[in-house]
Amino acid sequence: MHSRTLWLLGAGLLSLAGAVFAVETQGLAEATPSGVNPNPVHLYRPPVAPLSAMALLGKEIFYDTSLSSSGRLSCASCHSPDHAYGPPNDGPVMLGGATLSQQGARAVPSLTYLERQPNFSIGPDKGDDDNIIDLAQMAALGQRAARTTKTAGGTGASANIVPQGGLFWDGRADTLQGQALFPLLDPNEMDGGRVEIVVDKLRRAPYVQRFVELFGAGVLKNQRLLIAEAMFAVARYQVEEQSFHPYSSKYDYWLEGKARLSESELRGLQLFNDPDKANCAGCHISAPTRDSLPPLFTDHQYEALGAPRNAALAGNREPNYFDLGVCGPQRTDVAEQTQYCGMFLTPTLRNTATRHAFFHNGVFSTLEQVMDFYNFRDTDPEKVFAHAADGTAQKYDDLPQKYHANVDVTDPPFDRHLGDKPAMTDQDMTDIIAFLKTLTDGYKVEN
């Protein structure tokens, strides 16, 4: 088996174990006034090799605008390589459809660092346990289980019976191959129409000969096989192309002792990991795995945070419309497990400073707004949420009242109450943002 494939298989299998591993990074700010990591580690990155023939075909498809109804939108249009494979614009969502005037339903996630994303499941990893418990059974257990507080570097997160893994904000696809087809057919995105229409375009594409070379001429006569191989090729491109997972941020090099963090960045790192302050690392894990894989800055789990409703989204003009994440409307298989309504996937924070749309509905456009949400959601919600006619804050206004109990009010900084002292000062939030900027790929190590 190819060495790259072996690495990826290993990385995928190990990612959950790594998610609960604690390399102690808390307190390093005091221990390293010079900004150097006193305990450098070796990070194991994917080996770099020329793209396979399959991946080269996938690259052609990834950049092919002719597959969209407008003829102007490709995968790369919304997942721009110049923006860490995230959206290139400043809006909350991308525009698609035949005239590029239809709003997408949700903010565009980055396609980077998905090679270690586990499949969608509910509850802790069962490892070698052969007893099969399906999603409905695990969800039923989740209704009776007490929530376990997440702490930076702790292991409590693994005990939460909550959804984890999968792709999209609601985890409705398990594989990159499956994920690639959704936006291609979505009328608000590439709007490719029916599979038959896309297949016909593939048969007339300038790269059609690559299909024949890889699969034989018969593939062009088999509609299901042709679309499946096309989507698999796109997935291979994402897996093999290094720019989808470069692990080249300043923080990566700092972990290896090759870069210095400034005083502000170090304070930000400490606050990021502090379970009584920002507690970001409770979900956005900052430590390498036991097997020296670089941190992904996500625990792959789902959380209901109660983000404000985004009035800029056309769908929200209908007051009875709610995006419930795992409960729908885009996925429907877990809709009856209402304890998960309002939960969305915890995204990686790698390259987060390059984005201009945060949370599933893109309600925030700056990291400052995001930090304010975490700091003031419970202590001073009037700073975060829209106001009702009587002037009161409309807390959790993007979630029906009957699901408000699903919102996390346990994990710091969400354990504060109205009028309490916020977990962070203005300087704390400035320092955390300084640290978040060290997660942007492309850092050049000084000799």
Residue, then its C-alpha position, 0 to 999 in steps of 0.5 A: m500500500h502507498s506510504r501516503t495512504l498508510w499515513l492517512l489511514g493511520a491518521g484517521l484511526l488515531s485522530l479520536a485518540g489524539a483528541v483527548f490527549a493532553v500535551e501540557t501547554q498550559g502555563l508555557a507563557e510563564a515558562t518561556p519569557s523568550g517566546v521559545n517552546p522549552n519542550p519542543v516536539h517533532l510533528y509528523r506531517p503527511p509525506v509530499a509526493p507528486l499527485s497521482a493520475m486520479a488526483l490530477l483528474g480530481k483537480e480538473i474537476f475541482y476547477d471546472t466551472s462548466l459543471s455549474s448552471s451559471g458556467r461560472l462556479s466551480c468547487a474552487s470558487c467557494h473553497s478558494p485555495d487563496h483563502a485556505y480553501g474557504p470563501p473568498n468574499d466578505g459575505p456571510v454565505m456564498l451566492g450561487g444558482a443560475t444567476l449567482s444570486q441565490q444565497g447558500a444556506r450556511a457559511v462555507p466551511s474550509l476544506t482544509y484538514l479534513e483528511r483526519q475527520p472521523n465518520f459521523s457517530i454519536g457517543p464516545d469512540k467504542g474502539d475494539d468493542d464489537n457490540i454494535i449500537d446504532l445512532a438511534q440507540m446511542a441518541a436514546l442514551g444521550q437523552r438520559a446522560a448528564r453533560t460532562t464539562k469539557t476542559a482544556g487538556g481533559t478527557g471529559a469530552s469523550a464521555n459526552i454522548v453527543p454527535q461527532g465526526g462527519l462533514f458539513w456543519d451537520g455531518r451529513a456526509d462521511t466521506l470527501q467523495g460523498q461531500a463533493l456531490f452535495p454542492l454540485l447539485d444544490p440549487n443554491e450553489m453550483d446548481g448542476g441539476r440532475v446527476e444525468i446533466v452532470v454526467d453528460k457534461l463530464r462526457r463532453a469535458p476536455y479531460v474526458q480522456r483521463f476517465v478512459e485512461l483510468f477506467g476504460a471506455g466503458v465508464l462513459k456508458n455507466q452513469r452511476l460509475l462515472i459520477a462516482e469515480a468523478m467524485f472519488a477523484v475530487a476526494r483524492y485531489q483533496v487528500e493528496e494535494q499538500s495545500f489542503h493540509p500543510y501544517s505550516s503555521k507559526y504555531d506548528y513551528w513553535l511546537e517544534g522549537k523553530a519559532r518564537l511567540s510574542e508576549s501577546e501570542l504567548r498570553g493568548l495561548q495560555l488564555f486559550n488553554d485556561p479552563d477557567k478563562a477562554n477555555c477554547a482548547g476544551c473543544h479546539i484542542s491545541a496539543p499534538t496527538r500521542d503519535s505526534l500528529p499536529p493538532l487539528f484545533t477541533d474535537h470533532q464534536y457538535e455543540a449548541l452555542g445559541a449564536p444570534r440569528n443572522a438577519a442578512l440571510a434571506g431564509n431568516r425573513e420567515p420567522n418560523y424558519f430555523d436552521l437546527g443543524v443536526c436536526g435539519p433541515q438539510r439532514t433528516d435521519v436524526a431529526e427525532q433526537t431533539q436533544y441535538c437540535g441546534m448543534f453544529l460541528t466544531p470547526t478547526l481554528r486553523n486559518t481562522a484569521t483568514r475568514h470573514a464569516f464565523f459560525h454556521n450562519g456567518v453571523f459574525s464577520t470578525l474575530e473580535q465579534v466572536m470573542d465578544f459572543y463568548n465573553f458576553r453571551d451570558t454576562d451581558p447578552e445585550k451586547v450580543f443579541a438583537h433587541a426586542a421592542d421592549g429593549t430586552a436582548q433576544k437571547y438564543d433568537d436563532l433557536p426555538q424556545k423548546y430547544h434552548a435547554n440544548v445550549d451549552v451553559t456548563d463549559p466555561p466561559f458559558d458558566r457565567h450568569l447575567g451581571d457576573k464578571p466576564a471571563m476575559t478582559d479586553q486585553d485577554m481577548t486581544d491576546i487570544i486573537a493574536f494567538l489565533k493569527t499564529l494558526t495561519d499556514g504559510y509561516k516562514v521560519e527564520n534561520 
